[in-house]
């Protein structure tokens, strides 16, 4: 690469950088930032509602599973007691 190409790249980058700063700080850009941020906040609220629903469902499932295990353990204990009573009678 010769020196003129490097100089042209430098000048082009400096001009683009200066123009980019003005573009990013314009009123239209600020409006776009506000819209994007508002959309992000709406999305966050929607996601949090979904997360809350999933957590509630998981808690219900866990409670049902614990109840099922307790009922099963009680049934097994009852069967064990009945079996030991039968073996004691003989």
C-alpha positions, 0 to 999 in steps of 0.5 A, a space after each residue: 500500500 502506498 502512502 496516498 492510499 493510507 492517507 486517503 483511508 485516514 482522511 476518509 475515516 476522520 470524515 466518517 467519524 466526524 459525520 458519524 458523531 453528528 449523525 448519532 447525536 441528531 434529534 432523529 437519532 435520539 427519537 430512534 434511541 427512545 423508541 428502541 429503549 421503550 420497545 426493550 422495556 416492553 419486551 422486558 415486562 412481557 418476558 417477566 410476565 412469562 417467567 412469573 407464569 413459569 415459576 408459578 407452574 413449577 411451584 404447582 408441579 412441585 407441590 403436586 409431586 410432593 403430595 404424590 410422593 407422600 401418598 405413595 409413602 403412606 400406601 407403602 407404609 400401610 402395605 408393610 404394616 399389613 404384611 408384618 401383621 400377617 406374618 405375625 399371625 402365622 
